[in-house]
Amino acid sequence: MIGGRCSDGNGLILNVGPTANKNWVLRVQINGRRGDIGLGSVENVSLREAREAVAENARWRARASIRSRRATMPSPSGSSQRSRKHQSGCTPNTKGAAQGPALSHGGI
């Protein structure tokens, strides 16, 4: 009986069937669940093409990881948001300005 699997350690697997047919398989994990994606037979997909598929999958995972980290980043605290609003050109509150220390003592 012929058959088995050979892995490169990066998710690329050469699957050899019982009749000696050989297929490339990409092992992936999505939301904690493992699965295999068939890339094609060795007659149709070269080793270079199979490794390019592995590299593209790694790039996709990295981009997805960055997007998910950005989505979960905490927003700035309320105090820093208020100070930014004040610096953005809002008019300061002048209510009660006539009651400042210089005017309360008769202008002395």
N, C-alpha and C positions, 0 to 999 in steps of 0.2 A: 504494500500500500504506500503510495506517494501522497504527501500532503504536509501542511504545516504553515507556520507563519514566521516571518523574519521582520524585526522592527529595527529602525534606525535610532530609536530613543527620542525622536522629536515628533512622533505621531504618525510617521509614514510606515506603513506595513506592506510587505509583499506577501500576499496570500497565495499559497500553492495548493490547488485543489487535488482531489484523488486521481484525476486523469492528467495531472501535470500542467493543467492550465494555470496561468499566473496572472494575478490581478493586483493593482495598487489600491490600497485602502488608506484613507486618512481618518485617524481616530480623533474625535473632538469631544469636548465636554461643554454642554449648554445648560445653564441653570442647575448645575450639579448632576446632570444626567449625561452619561457617556453614550456615544453613538459612533457608528462608522459610516463614512461617506466613500462610496466607490468612485475611484478616479478613472478606471478603465483597465483594459488588459495591457500587458507589457508590449504586445504587438502594436497597440495604438498610442500608448503613452510612454514616452521615454523616461528614464530615471531623472533627467534634468527637469522635464515638465512636471513630474510628480513632486520633486523637491521645490519647484516654484510654487506649486499649489500649497505646500506646507508653509512656505514663507509668506504667501498672501494671506493664509489663514491666521498666522501669527500677527501680521500687520493689522488685520481686521480686529482681532481680539484686543490689541493694544489701543486702537482708536476707540473701541467700545468701552474699554476700561477708563480711558480718559474722559469720555462723555459721561459715564456713570458717576465718576468722581466729581465732575463739575456740577452735576445735578444735585449732589448731596452736600455740596459745600455750604457751610453756614453763612447766613447773610450778615452784613455788618450790624453791630449793636445799635440800639436806638439812639444812644447819645452821640455816636459818631455821625449817624444820619442827620440828626438835628443840627450839629455843627456844620455839616456840609450844606444844609439848606440855608443856614444863616450866611455862609460864605458865598452862596450862589447869587447874591444880589437882593435878598429880601430886605424890606425896610425895617429897621429896628423899631421896637415899640417905644414911642415917646410919651405915652400916657403918664402923667404925673411928673413930667420933667421940670415943670415950673417950681416944684417943691424941693429942688436940689439944695444942698447945704449953703451955697452962696446966697440964695434968695431967702432962705428961712431966717437969716440973721439981719434982714433989712439991707442986704447988699453990702455989708461991711467986709 
